[in-house]
Amino acid sequence: MSTEEVAKKVTELVRKQSWYEALDTLYGNDIVSVEAFSAGGGPTETRGKEGVRGKIDWWVNAMEVHSFKASEPFVGHDRFVVQYDADVTDKKTKERRKLSEVGVYTVKNGKIVREEFLPRVG
Amino acid sequence: MSTEEVAKKVTELVRKQSWYEALDTLYGNDIVSVEAFSAGGGPTETRGKEGVRGKIDWWVNAMEVHSFKASEPFVGHDRFVVQYDADVTDKKTKERRKLSEVGVYTVKNGKIVREEFLPRVG
């Protein structure tokens, strides 16, 4: 798949919140997944498909998702960007908040090999 | 400057279309600037500050800009992303069109060392 095809497929799956299907079909085994901040001072970088599966497990268990929107993808060469806007409630703290971030993805041989999540500032 | 400070400054200058000031104050000498597509089959990658100055010269001479909007920046580690939405007329062809793209920037030692422009797809 080209970068554009991967980008469109990710966007389609994320809009359905089909996180596991996206991971299983579009991610490389050596995926590196980077958050801007870590929960509780842990590492911001996660390596490998099973690590990313753990992040999805955490998200699905921790968050009640009221809405999750993905922009059309922006694509160039081996890179694409999607903006996400979510309205969620943390199940434990009951805190409801809006999340706005972009995912910056790198594609190699038709698979996502790196993803970085950058929250909106200001 | 931190990545976030560079990101905010770029956004502020771009909103004023102060391209040359952004280049002179925020870019590293070895900047690599990447377009998704090239004009007329030339290279998509430009290296060095003078190369980027040439891109700005081209833009300023070629385009009548009706509006140019920049999103708030998205920031994580050494990377930031800004979305641009422009309404322009190509002075030569008189064609008016809307451009929507993101810039993905990499910062090192307080200077922008890489920028990639990714147009919206679909």
gemmi code that builds the backbone of each chain (N, CA, C; Angstrom):
import gemmi

chains = {
    "A": [
        ("MET", (0.843, -1.198, 0.000), (0.000, 0.000, 0.000), (0.875, 1.243, 0.000)),
        ("SER", (0.426, 2.265, -0.707), (1.125, 3.557, -0.693), (0.856, 4.267, 0.628)),
        ("THR", (1.639, 5.316, 0.901), (1.408, 6.120, 2.109), (-0.026, 6.635, 2.130)),
        ("GLU", (-0.506, 7.091, 0.978), (-1.866, 7.637, 0.928), (-2.915, 6.561, 1.236)),
        ("GLU", (-2.700, 5.363, 0.720), (-3.656, 4.275, 1.004), (-3.656, 3.912, 2.493)),
        ("VAL", (-2.457, 3.841, 3.082), (-2.372, 3.554, 4.519), (-3.066, 4.666, 5.313)),
        ("ALA", (-2.818, 5.918, 4.905), (-3.407, 7.072, 5.605), (-4.930, 7.025, 5.568)),
        ("LYS", (-5.472, 6.713, 4.385), (-6.935, 6.661, 4.257), (-7.526, 5.521, 5.083)),
        ("LYS", (-6.824, 4.392, 5.092), (-7.309, 3.225, 5.827), (-7.280, 3.490, 7.341)),
        ("VAL", (-6.183, 4.079, 7.822), (-6.098, 4.413, 9.253), (-7.246, 5.339, 9.644)),
        ("THR", (-7.460, 6.364, 8.827), (-8.503, 7.342, 9.129), (-9.869, 6.663, 9.203)),
        ("GLU", (-10.109, 5.778, 8.243), (-11.380, 5.042, 8.201), (-11.548, 4.191, 9.472)),
        ("LEU", (-10.505, 3.478, 9.866), (-10.600, 2.585, 11.032), (-10.703, 3.377, 12.333)),
        ("VAL", (-9.945, 4.469, 12.432), (-9.962, 5.273, 13.654), (-11.342, 5.902, 13.853)),
        ("ARG", (-11.971, 6.296, 12.755), (-13.322, 6.885, 12.869), (-14.321, 5.872, 13.427)),
        ("LYS", (-14.054, 4.591, 13.198), (-14.904, 3.531, 13.778), (-14.349, 3.083, 15.134)),
        ("GLN", (-13.274, 3.730, 15.576), (-12.563, 3.337, 16.800), (-12.135, 1.861, 16.758)),
        ("SER", (-11.797, 1.400, 15.567), (-11.334, 0.013, 15.373), (-9.820, -0.040, 15.561)),
        ("TRP", (-9.400, 0.254, 16.786), (-7.969, 0.374, 17.092), (-7.209, -0.918, 16.850)),
        ("TYR", (-7.804, -2.035, 17.288), (-7.085, -3.312, 17.175), (-6.947, -3.731, 15.708)),
        ("GLU", (-7.979, -3.483, 14.919), (-7.901, -3.822, 13.493), (-6.825, -2.976, 12.809)),
        ("ALA", (-6.753, -1.703, 13.183), (-5.701, -0.842, 12.615), (-4.325, -1.394, 12.975)),
        ("LEU", (-4.147, -1.740, 14.235), (-2.852, -2.277, 14.683), (-2.499, -3.554, 13.921)),
        ("ASP", (-3.449, -4.473, 13.824), (-3.156, -5.785, 13.242), (-2.921, -5.726, 11.737)),
        ("THR", (-3.540, -4.775, 11.057), (-3.454, -4.775, 9.595), (-2.480, -3.736, 9.032)),
        ("LEU", (-2.197, -2.664, 9.779), (-1.454, -1.546, 9.184), (-0.128, -1.251, 9.853)),
        ("TYR", (0.163, -1.900, 10.972), (1.377, -1.564, 11.734), (2.479, -2.586, 11.509)),
        ("GLY", (3.722, -2.078, 11.424), (4.879, -2.945, 11.353), (5.192, -3.537, 12.726)),
        ("ASN", (5.881, -4.676, 12.718), (6.213, -5.347, 13.987), (7.103, -4.490, 14.874)),
        ("ASP", (7.943, -3.658, 14.245), (8.891, -2.853, 15.020), (8.402, -1.424, 15.217)),
        ("ILE", (7.082, -1.257, 15.234), (6.487, 0.064, 15.425), (7.084, 0.773, 16.654)),
        ("VAL", (7.354, 2.060, 16.481), (7.745, 2.921, 17.610), (6.631, 3.951, 17.779)),
        ("SER", (6.059, 4.004, 18.973), (4.918, 4.869, 19.257), (5.309, 5.863, 20.339)),
        ("VAL", (5.183, 7.159, 20.041), (5.722, 8.198, 20.928), (4.614, 9.141, 21.393)),
        ("GLU", (4.512, 9.308, 22.695), (3.596, 10.290, 23.275), (4.392, 11.521, 23.685)),
        ("ALA", (3.743, 12.681, 23.705), (4.412, 13.904, 24.153), (4.714, 13.824, 25.649)),
        ("PHE", (3.758, 13.283, 26.409), (3.934, 13.140, 27.854), (3.613, 11.709, 28.234)),
        ("SER", (4.155, 11.264, 29.349), (3.852, 9.912, 29.791), (2.970, 9.962, 31.021)),
        ("ALA", (2.189, 8.921, 31.181), (1.366, 8.797, 32.382), (2.281, 8.404, 33.542)),
        ("GLY", (2.288, 9.216, 34.576), (3.017, 8.858, 35.795), (4.527, 8.808, 35.657)),
        ("GLY", (5.080, 9.596, 34.733), (6.534, 9.682, 34.641), (7.212, 8.498, 33.971)),
        ("GLY", (6.445, 7.598, 33.380), (7.024, 6.460, 32.662), (7.606, 6.906, 31.331)),
        ("PRO", (8.045, 5.952, 30.512), (8.635, 6.317, 29.219), (7.571, 6.867, 28.265)),
        ("THR", (8.010, 7.752, 27.362), (7.078, 8.297, 26.377), (7.100, 7.470, 25.088)),
        ("GLU", (8.065, 6.564, 24.997), (8.229, 5.776, 23.775), (7.883, 4.316, 24.038)),
        ("THR", (7.066, 3.738, 23.159), (6.679, 2.328, 23.262), (7.138, 1.623, 21.996)),
        ("ARG", (7.779, 0.464, 22.151), (8.287, -0.241, 20.981), (7.605, -1.584, 20.807)),
        ("GLY", (7.251, -1.888, 19.564), (6.690, -3.199, 19.245), (5.174, -3.218, 19.276)),
        ("LYS", (4.626, -4.138, 18.493), (3.174, -4.238, 18.345), (2.481, -4.548, 19.669)),
        ("GLU", (3.098, -5.389, 20.484), (2.431, -5.755, 21.738), (2.403, -4.576, 22.705)),
        ("GLY", (3.445, -3.735, 22.634), (3.441, -2.509, 23.438), (2.299, -1.588, 23.048)),
        ("VAL", (2.109, -1.447, 21.738), (1.019, -0.586, 21.257), (-0.332, -1.206, 21.612)),
        ("ARG", (-0.412, -2.539, 21.566), (-1.658, -3.200, 21.978), (-1.973, -2.841, 23.439)),
        ("GLY", (-0.934, -2.781, 24.256), (-1.115, -2.393, 25.661), (-1.652, -0.969, 25.803)),
        ("LYS", (-1.194, -0.072, 24.927), (-1.689, 1.307, 24.959), (-3.168, 1.353, 24.582)),
        ("ILE", (-3.536, 0.531, 23.590), (-4.948, 0.495, 23.181), (-5.797, -0.066, 24.327)),
        ("ASP", (-5.308, -1.151, 24.951), (-6.033, -1.733, 26.091), (-6.289, -0.661, 27.156)),
        ("TRP", (-5.220, 0.110, 27.446), (-5.347, 1.153, 28.465), (-6.420, 2.164, 28.070)),
        ("TRP", (-6.366, 2.628, 26.825), (-7.315, 3.645, 26.344), (-8.757, 3.142, 26.429)),
        ("VAL", (-8.954, 1.934, 25.929), (-10.305, 1.363, 25.882), (-10.859, 1.174, 27.297)),
        ("ASN", (-10.004, 0.763, 28.222), (-10.452, 0.534, 29.599), (-10.631, 1.829, 30.386)),
        ("ALA", (-9.807, 2.828, 30.082), (-9.782, 4.034, 30.919), (-10.817, 5.075, 30.504)),
        ("MET", (-11.186, 5.098, 29.219), (-11.946, 6.221, 28.692), (-13.354, 5.843, 28.236)),
        ("GLU", (-14.291, 6.664, 28.635), (-15.604, 6.630, 27.996), (-15.570, 7.685, 26.900)),
        ("VAL", (-15.766, 7.242, 25.661), (-15.593, 8.138, 24.516), (-16.960, 8.655, 24.052)),
        ("HIS", (-17.166, 9.962, 24.184), (-18.434, 10.557, 23.746), (-18.396, 10.853, 22.250)),
        ("SER", (-17.243, 11.281, 21.771), (-17.080, 11.441, 20.323), (-15.600, 11.373, 19.988)),
        ("PHE", (-15.310, 10.921, 18.781), (-13.920, 10.838, 18.334), (-13.894, 11.182, 16.853)),
        ("LYS", (-13.294, 12.330, 16.543), (-13.268, 12.780, 15.147), (-11.852, 12.743, 14.601)),
        ("ALA", (-11.744, 12.320, 13.344), (-10.450, 12.333, 12.654), (-10.589, 13.197, 11.407)),
        ("SER", (-9.601, 14.055, 11.159), (-9.589, 14.893, 9.950), (-9.307, 14.028, 8.727)),
        ("GLU", (-9.425, 14.634, 7.555), (-8.851, 13.986, 6.372), (-7.340, 13.959, 6.555)),
        ("PRO", (-6.667, 12.930, 6.015), (-5.213, 12.884, 6.187), (-4.478, 13.894, 5.296)),
        ("PHE", (-3.317, 14.297, 5.772), (-2.362, 15.131, 5.020), (-1.186, 14.223, 4.694)),
        ("VAL", (-0.804, 14.156, 3.410), (0.145, 13.130, 2.974), (1.284, 13.716, 2.148)),
        ("GLY", (2.499, 13.256, 2.416), (3.651, 13.589, 1.582), (4.730, 12.532, 1.747)),
        ("HIS", (5.175, 11.960, 0.632), (6.237, 10.951, 0.677), (5.865, 9.822, 1.655)),
        ("ASP", (6.742, 9.566, 2.635), (6.511, 8.449, 3.570), (5.804, 8.902, 4.849)),
        ("ARG", (5.279, 10.110, 4.852), (4.717, 10.680, 6.078), (3.258, 11.044, 5.881)),
        ("PHE", (2.442, 10.854, 6.930), (1.109, 11.456, 6.906), (0.717, 11.927, 8.296)),
        ("VAL", (-0.232, 12.865, 8.317), (-0.689, 13.490, 9.557), (-2.214, 13.435, 9.586)),
        ("VAL", (-2.769, 13.095, 10.742), (-4.210, 13.146, 10.951), (-4.472, 13.907, 12.250)),
        ("GLN", (-5.466, 14.812, 12.219), (-5.831, 15.506, 13.455), (-6.998, 14.789, 14.125)),
        ("TYR", (-6.879, 14.610, 15.428), (-7.922, 13.947, 16.211), (-8.518, 14.917, 17.216)),
        ("ASP", (-9.829, 14.908, 17.314), (-10.530, 15.698, 18.328), (-11.484, 14.777, 19.062)),
        ("ALA", (-11.222, 14.587, 20.331), (-12.015, 13.634, 21.112), (-12.661, 14.320, 22.300)),
        ("ASP", (-13.807, 13.800, 22.668), (-14.521, 14.252, 23.859), (-14.680, 13.001, 24.724)),
        ("VAL", (-13.991, 12.976, 25.860), (-13.916, 11.738, 26.654), (-14.131, 12.020, 28.147)),
        ("THR", (-14.544, 10.984, 28.845), (-14.570, 11.035, 30.311), (-13.658, 9.936, 30.841)),
        ("ASP", (-12.730, 10.335, 31.712), (-11.869, 9.365, 32.393), (-12.761, 8.586, 33.364)),
        ("LYS", (-12.858, 7.262, 33.162), (-13.817, 6.476, 33.943), (-13.516, 6.539, 35.440)),
        ("LYS", (-12.239, 6.622, 35.790), (-11.853, 6.596, 37.200), (-12.119, 7.947, 37.877)),
        ("THR", (-11.621, 9.016, 37.271), (-11.742, 10.331, 37.926), (-13.060, 11.016, 37.595)),
        ("LYS", (-13.791, 10.486, 36.603), (-15.049, 11.085, 36.119), (-14.835, 12.452, 35.468)),
        ("GLU", (-13.589, 12.804, 35.243), (-13.291, 14.085, 34.605), (-13.570, 13.998, 33.111)),
        ("ARG", (-14.373, 14.922, 32.614), (-14.660, 14.969, 31.177), (-13.795, 16.043, 30.531)),
        ("ARG", (-13.147, 15.697, 29.407), (-12.311, 16.705, 28.748), (-12.240, 16.495, 27.250)),
        ("LYS", (-11.832, 17.564, 26.568), (-11.658, 17.516, 25.123), (-10.182, 17.373, 24.818)),
        ("LEU", (-9.862, 16.430, 23.980), (-8.478, 16.209, 23.565), (-8.352, 16.618, 22.103)),
        ("SER", (-7.318, 17.362, 21.798), (-7.039, 17.721, 20.409), (-5.566, 17.458, 20.159)),
        ("GLU", (-5.281, 16.597, 19.201), (-3.884, 16.275, 18.921), (-3.751, 15.860, 17.465)),
        ("VAL", (-2.514, 15.837, 17.001), (-2.247, 15.249, 15.692), (-1.406, 13.995, 15.884)),
        ("GLY", (-1.605, 13.044, 14.982), (-0.716, 11.898, 14.865), (0.164, 12.125, 13.643)),
        ("VAL", (1.478, 11.998, 13.814), (2.433, 12.087, 12.697), (2.946, 10.670, 12.458)),
        ("TYR", (2.631, 10.116, 11.293), (2.931, 8.720, 11.000), (4.004, 8.593, 9.926)),
        ("THR", (4.871, 7.607, 10.088), (5.871, 7.290, 9.068), (5.597, 5.882, 8.547)),
        ("VAL", (5.598, 5.746, 7.225), (5.248, 4.478, 6.571), (6.472, 3.925, 5.854)),
        ("LYS", (6.684, 2.629, 5.992), (7.780, 1.965, 5.278), (7.270, 0.623, 4.778)),
        ("ASN", (7.477, 0.348, 3.518), (6.996, -0.899, 2.917), (5.520, -1.166, 3.222)),
        ("GLY", (4.730, -0.121, 3.156), (3.285, -0.270, 3.315), (2.796, -0.451, 4.743)),
        ("LYS", (3.688, -0.323, 5.723), (3.295, -0.467, 7.134), (3.708, 0.771, 7.927)),
        ("ILE", (2.957, 1.086, 8.961), (3.331, 2.185, 9.859), (4.464, 1.716, 10.759)),
        ("VAL", (5.591, 2.432, 10.719), (6.762, 2.055, 11.521), (7.002, 3.034, 12.674)),
        ("ARG", (6.354, 4.216, 12.602), (6.511, 5.209, 13.678), (5.258, 6.058, 13.750)),
        ("GLU", (4.824, 6.344, 14.973), (3.721, 7.278, 15.166), (4.084, 8.176, 16.333)),
        ("GLU", (3.796, 9.467, 16.185), (4.064, 10.435, 17.250), (2.771, 11.221, 17.475)),
        ("PHE", (2.399, 11.377, 18.736), (1.181, 12.127, 19.051), (1.546, 13.451, 19.700)),
        ("LEU", (1.052, 14.548, 19.098), (1.417, 15.898, 19.522), (0.157, 16.641, 19.935)),
        ("PRO", (0.006, 16.953, 21.211), (-1.185, 17.680, 21.642), (-1.158, 19.147, 21.210)),
        ("ARG", (-2.341, 19.704, 21.072), (-2.448, 21.121, 20.717), (-1.986, 21.981, 21.881)),
        ("VAL", (-1.301, 23.053, 21.557), (-0.752, 23.957, 22.553), (-1.542, 25.271, 22.481)),
        ("GLY", (-1.798, 25.876, 23.641), (-2.364, 27.242, 23.678), (-3.811, 27.277, 23.282)),
    ],
    "B": [
        ("MET", (15.641, 28.447, 22.670), (14.174, 28.355, 22.740), (13.741, 26.892, 22.736)),
        ("SER", (12.704, 26.603, 23.485), (12.134, 25.254, 23.468), (11.347, 25.043, 22.176)),
        ("THR", (11.021, 23.791, 21.894), (10.202, 23.486, 20.710), (8.902, 24.284, 20.743)),
        ("GLU", (8.293, 24.341, 21.935), (7.018, 25.064, 22.043), (7.187, 26.556, 21.757)),
        ("GLU", (8.279, 27.137, 22.228), (8.523, 28.561, 21.973), (8.751, 28.812, 20.478)),
        ("VAL", (9.532, 27.941, 19.845), (9.754, 28.073, 18.390), (8.423, 27.936, 17.652)),
        ("ALA", (7.615, 26.957, 18.062), (6.323, 26.696, 17.409), (5.417, 27.922, 17.505)),
        ("LYS", (5.362, 28.527, 18.690), (4.483, 29.693, 18.877), (4.977, 30.884, 18.062)),
        ("LYS", (6.289, 31.045, 18.000), (6.881, 32.163, 17.264), (6.630, 31.997, 15.754)),
        ("VAL", (6.842, 30.783, 15.247), (6.576, 30.528, 13.824), (5.123, 30.853, 13.497)),
        ("THR", (4.217, 30.373, 14.337), (2.799, 30.583, 14.087), (2.472, 32.070, 14.052)),
        ("GLU", (3.048, 32.802, 15.000), (2.828, 34.251, 15.075), (3.337, 34.946, 13.798)),
        ("LEU", (4.539, 34.574, 13.346), (5.131, 35.232, 12.168), (4.398, 34.839, 10.883)),
        ("VAL", (4.022, 33.573, 10.782), (3.338, 33.099, 9.577), (1.977, 33.785, 9.442)),
        ("ARG", (1.312, 34.015, 10.574), (0.011, 34.705, 10.524), (0.148, 36.120, 9.979)),
        ("LYS", (1.343, 36.697, 10.166), (1.609, 38.031, 9.598), (2.256, 37.919, 8.219)),
        ("GLN", (2.415, 36.664, 7.730), (3.122, 36.388, 6.475), (4.535, 36.975, 6.487)),
        ("SER", (5.144, 36.969, 7.676), (6.524, 37.474, 7.818), (7.502, 36.329, 7.569)),
        ("TRP", (7.487, 35.853, 6.330), (8.274, 34.665, 5.971), (9.767, 34.867, 6.170)),
        ("TYR", (10.258, 36.022, 5.725), (11.711, 36.254, 5.795), (12.174, 36.382, 7.244)),
        ("GLU", (11.367, 37.027, 8.078), (11.730, 37.156, 9.494), (11.756, 35.771, 10.155)),
        ("ALA", (10.795, 34.929, 9.803), (10.800, 33.557, 10.346), (12.070, 32.833, 9.929)),
        ("LEU", (12.411, 32.936, 8.644), (13.623, 32.273, 8.146), (14.872, 32.775, 8.870)),
        ("ASP", (15.003, 34.085, 8.985), (16.236, 34.670, 9.535), (16.388, 34.418, 11.028)),
        ("THR", (15.280, 34.293, 11.738), (15.393, 34.201, 13.201), (15.206, 32.787, 13.739)),
        ("LEU", (14.529, 31.919, 13.008), (14.140, 30.637, 13.604), (14.704, 29.411, 12.896)),
        ("TYR", (15.344, 29.605, 11.733), (15.806, 28.464, 10.946), (17.304, 28.235, 11.112)),
        ("GLY", (17.687, 26.968, 11.154), (19.096, 26.596, 11.171), (19.699, 26.734, 9.785)),
        ("ASN", (21.015, 26.904, 9.746), (21.698, 27.081, 8.450), (21.549, 25.862, 7.546)),
        ("ASP", (21.440, 24.677, 8.165), (21.372, 23.448, 7.372), (19.942, 22.952, 7.213)),
        ("ILE", (18.983, 23.867, 7.244), (17.573, 23.520, 7.093), (17.349, 22.634, 5.864)),
        ("VAL", (16.525, 21.617, 6.042), (16.048, 20.799, 4.921), (14.547, 21.031, 4.815)),
        ("SER", (14.101, 21.461, 3.648), (12.706, 21.825, 3.419), (12.131, 20.913, 2.342)),
        ("VAL", (11.056, 20.190, 2.666), (10.543, 19.147, 1.781), (9.102, 19.436, 1.377)),
        ("GLU", (8.850, 19.439, 0.086), (7.493, 19.545, -0.451), (7.007, 18.158, -0.871)),
        ("ALA", (5.704, 17.958, -0.840), (5.148, 16.675, -1.290), (5.356, 16.511, -2.801)),
        ("PHE", (5.153, 17.594, -3.532), (5.316, 17.572, -4.988), (6.215, 18.732, -5.391)),
        ("SER", (6.846, 18.607, -6.532), (7.697, 19.691, -6.991), (7.060, 20.371, -8.191)),
        ("ALA", (7.389, 21.633, -8.335), (6.929, 22.360, -9.509), (7.763, 21.905, -10.706)),
        ("GLY", (7.112, 21.414, -11.743), (7.800, 21.078, -12.986), (8.800, 19.944, -12.902)),
        ("GLY", (8.540, 19.001, -11.997), (9.378, 17.813, -11.943), (10.743, 18.018, -11.321)),
        ("GLY", (11.003, 19.167, -10.728), (12.269, 19.414, -10.035), (12.319, 18.654, -8.713)),
        ("PRO", (13.380, 18.903, -7.937), (13.513, 18.191, -6.662), (12.463, 18.657, -5.653)),
        ("THR", (12.079, 17.756, -4.741), (11.115, 18.125, -3.703), (11.830, 18.603, -2.449)),
        ("GLU", (13.135, 18.409, -2.401), (13.896, 18.759, -1.209), (14.821, 19.941, -1.485)),
        ("THR", (14.789, 20.919, -0.592), (15.651, 22.098, -0.697), (16.531, 22.149, 0.544)),
        ("ARG", (17.824, 22.366, 0.344), (18.746, 22.401, 1.478), (19.365, 23.772, 1.646)),
        ("GLY", (19.439, 24.216, 2.910), (20.127, 25.461, 3.224), (19.190, 26.654, 3.245)),
        ("LYS", (19.596, 27.661, 4.019), (18.770, 28.847, 4.227), (18.528, 29.606, 2.924)),
        ("GLU", (19.546, 29.672, 2.065), (19.365, 30.442, 0.829), (18.387, 29.741, -0.108)),
        ("GLY", (18.397, 28.414, -0.069), (17.413, 27.651, -0.835), (15.994, 27.962, -0.379)),
        ("VAL", (15.808, 27.999, 0.924), (14.474, 28.303, 1.461), (14.097, 29.756, 1.146)),
        ("ARG", (15.090, 30.654, 1.186), (14.815, 32.039, 0.799), (14.289, 32.089, -0.639)),
        ("GLY", (14.865, 31.259, -1.502), (14.393, 31.180, -2.884), (12.946, 30.705, -2.980)),
        ("LYS", (12.569, 29.757, -2.108), (11.178, 29.291, -2.093), (10.236, 30.417, -1.662)),
        ("ILE", (10.676, 31.196, -0.682), (9.843, 32.320, -0.218), (9.705, 33.352, -1.340)),
        ("ASP", (10.836, 33.660, -1.999), (10.795, 34.610, -3.128), (9.752, 34.154, -4.155)),
        ("TRP", (9.811, 32.861, -4.489), (8.874, 32.319, -5.475), (7.429, 32.532, -5.028)),
        ("TRP", (7.147, 32.174, -3.777), (5.779, 32.267, -3.237), (5.271, 33.707, -3.281)),
        ("VAL", (6.108, 34.615, -2.793), (5.717, 36.022, -2.698), (5.466, 36.600, -4.095)),
        ("ASN", (6.297, 36.198, -5.065), (6.141, 36.715, -6.428), (4.989, 36.067, -7.186)),
        ("ALA", (4.731, 34.790, -6.888), (3.771, 34.032, -7.702), (2.328, 34.182, -7.232)),
        ("MET", (2.124, 34.438, -5.928), (0.792, 34.320, -5.363), (0.225, 35.642, -4.859)),
        ("GLU", (-1.019, 35.874, -5.215), (-1.779, 36.904, -4.525), (-2.541, 36.210, -3.405)),
        ("VAL", (-2.255, 36.610, -2.168), (-2.820, 35.894, -1.013), (-4.046, 36.639, -0.490)),
        ("HIS", (-5.217, 35.990, -0.602), (-6.456, 36.605, -0.096), (-6.598, 36.367, 1.397)),
        ("SER", (-6.184, 35.193, 1.853), (-6.159, 34.928, 3.295), (-5.192, 33.791, 3.570)),
        ("PHE", (-4.602, 33.845, 4.747), (-3.653, 32.804, 5.141), (-3.854, 32.538, 6.628)),
        ("LYS", (-4.353, 31.348, 6.947), (-4.646, 31.020, 8.348), (-3.723, 29.925, 8.845)),
        ("ALA", (-3.265, 30.091, 10.086), (-2.448, 29.054, 10.728), (-3.156, 28.604, 11.997)),
        ("SER", (-3.205, 27.284, 12.211), (-3.808, 26.732, 13.432), (-2.908, 27.026, 14.623)),
        ("GLU", (-3.412, 26.739, 15.814), (-2.509, 26.676, 16.969), (-1.547, 25.518, 16.718)),
        ("PRO", (-0.304, 25.614, 17.207), (0.634, 24.503, 16.979), (0.342, 23.284, 17.871)),
        ("PHE", (0.733, 22.131, 17.361), (0.704, 20.858, 18.092), (2.162, 20.498, 18.366)),
        ("VAL", (2.492, 20.219, 19.624), (3.903, 20.109, 20.004), (4.189, 18.835, 20.798)),
        ("GLY", (5.287, 18.176, 20.473), (5.781, 17.064, 21.278), (7.262, 16.873, 21.036)),
        ("HIS", (8.039, 16.860, 22.126), (9.489, 16.671, 22.033), (10.104, 17.678, 21.039)),
        ("ASP", (10.819, 17.163, 20.036), (11.509, 18.051, 19.087), (10.663, 18.351, 17.848)),
        ("ARG", (9.385, 18.017, 17.884), (8.553, 18.129, 16.691), (7.356, 19.040, 16.951)),
        ("PHE", (6.955, 19.791, 15.923), (5.652, 20.460, 16.009), (4.982, 20.511, 14.646)),
        ("VAL", (3.678, 20.677, 14.673), (2.850, 20.658, 13.469), (1.932, 21.871, 13.498)),
        ("VAL", (1.819, 22.540, 12.353), (0.867, 23.647, 12.210), (0.062, 23.397, 10.937)),
        ("GLN", (-1.261, 23.617, 11.010), (-2.083, 23.484, 9.799), (-2.279, 24.854, 9.165)),
        ("TYR", (-2.107, 24.906, 7.852), (-2.268, 26.147, 7.094), (-3.438, 26.031, 6.121)),
        ("ASP", (-4.243, 27.059, 6.074), (-5.340, 27.122, 5.110), (-5.249, 28.461, 4.396)),
        ("ALA", (-4.991, 28.396, 3.113), (-4.769, 29.621, 2.351), (-5.749, 29.718, 1.192)),
        ("ASP", (-6.064, 30.944, 0.863), (-6.913, 31.247, -0.296), (-6.071, 32.164, -1.178)),
        ("VAL", (-5.647, 31.638, -2.328), (-4.675, 32.373, -3.154), (-5.080, 32.390, -4.629)),
        ("THR", (-4.548, 33.378, -5.332), (-4.657, 33.404, -6.800), (-3.247, 33.386, -7.383)),
        ("ASP", (-3.010, 32.438, -8.276), (-1.754, 32.376, -9.016), (-1.733, 33.575, -9.968)),
        ("LYS", (-0.766, 34.471, -9.779), (-0.771, 35.728, -10.544), (-0.685, 35.486, -12.048)),
        ("LYS", (0.038, 34.424, -12.441), (0.241, 34.165, -13.860), (-1.004, 33.543, -14.501)),
        ("THR", (-1.512, 32.472, -13.898), (-2.638, 31.761, -14.524), (-3.988, 32.362, -14.144)),
        ("LYS", (-3.988, 33.238, -13.126), (-5.226, 33.842, -12.580), (-6.129, 32.800, -11.909)),
        ("GLU", (-5.600, 31.596, -11.725), (-6.408, 30.559, -11.076), (-6.459, 30.799, -9.565)),
        ("ARG", (-7.661, 30.840, -9.026), (-7.821, 31.017, -7.579), (-8.090, 29.664, -6.942)),
        ("ARG", (-7.377, 29.360, -5.860), (-7.626, 28.073, -5.225), (-7.355, 28.121, -3.732)),
        ("LYS", (-7.918, 27.119, -3.045), (-7.722, 26.987, -1.603), (-6.685, 25.909, -1.361)),
        ("LEU", (-5.704, 26.251, -0.547), (-4.656, 25.291, -0.188), (-4.842, 24.908, 1.268)),
        ("SER", (-4.765, 23.624, 1.551), (-4.822, 23.163, 2.936), (-3.690, 22.168, 3.122)),
        ("GLU", (-2.803, 22.468, 4.053), (-1.675, 21.575, 4.272), (-1.205, 21.706, 5.715)),
        ("VAL", (-0.403, 20.744, 6.139), (0.270, 20.885, 7.432), (1.764, 21.012, 7.181)),
        ("GLY", (2.417, 21.739, 8.078), (3.877, 21.762, 8.148), (4.284, 20.910, 9.339)),
        ("VAL", (5.195, 19.962, 9.100), (5.765, 19.141, 10.184), (7.205, 19.617, 10.373)),
        ("TYR", (7.495, 20.191, 11.533), (8.787, 20.836, 11.793), (9.586, 20.047, 12.825)),
        ("THR", (10.895, 19.986, 12.620), (11.803, 19.387, 13.588), (12.752, 20.468, 14.094)),
        ("VAL", (12.904, 20.528, 15.421), (13.710, 21.576, 16.064), (14.934, 20.946, 16.728)),
        ("LYS", (16.073, 21.587, 16.559), (17.309, 21.141, 17.209), (18.057, 22.368, 17.711)),
        ("ASN", (18.442, 22.362, 18.956), (19.143, 23.516, 19.555), (18.410, 24.829, 19.292)),
        ("GLY", (17.102, 24.794, 19.406), (16.309, 26.023, 19.300), (16.094, 26.542, 17.896)),
        ("LYS", (16.515, 25.770, 16.879), (16.321, 26.194, 15.488), (15.584, 25.114, 14.699)),
        ("ILE", (14.844, 25.521, 13.702), (14.174, 24.567, 12.819), (15.216, 23.984, 11.869)),
        ("VAL", (15.344, 22.653, 11.886), (16.338, 22.000, 11.027), (15.683, 21.219, 9.884)),
        ("ARG", (14.366, 20.988, 9.988), (13.659, 20.273, 8.931), (12.204, 20.726, 8.927)),
        ("GLU", (11.660, 20.895, 7.729), (10.228, 21.178, 7.598), (9.708, 20.350, 6.430)),
        ("GLU", (8.534, 19.767, 6.628), (7.901, 18.987, 5.558), (6.484, 19.517, 5.397)),
        ("PHE", (6.066, 19.731, 4.151), (4.719, 20.223, 3.900), (3.889, 19.110, 3.260)),
        ("LEU", (2.754, 18.813, 3.901), (1.907, 17.696, 3.479), (0.524, 18.225, 3.128)),
        ("PRO", (0.132, 18.171, 1.869), (-1.192, 18.650, 1.493), (-2.302, 17.695, 1.951)),
        ("ARG", (-3.464, 18.277, 2.151), (-4.633, 17.464, 2.523), (-5.046, 16.590, 1.352)),
        ("VAL", (-5.454, 15.375, 1.662), (-5.864, 14.389, 0.663), (-7.368, 14.183, 0.797)),
        ("GLY", (-8.051, 14.029, -0.344), (-9.454, 13.602, -0.331), (-10.415, 14.694, 0.093)),
    ],
}
model = gemmi.Model(1)
for chain_id, residues in chains.items():
    chain = gemmi.Chain(chain_id)
    for i, (resn, *xyz) in enumerate(residues, 1):
        res = gemmi.Residue()
        res.name, res.seqid = resn, gemmi.SeqId(i, " ")
        for name, pos in zip(("N", "CA", "C"), xyz):
            atom = gemmi.Atom()
            atom.name, atom.element = name, gemmi.Element(name[0])
            atom.pos, atom.b_iso = gemmi.Position(*pos), 0.0
            res.add_atom(atom)
        chain.add_residue(res)
    model.add_chain(chain)
structure = gemmi.Structure()
structure.add_model(model)
structure.setup_entities()
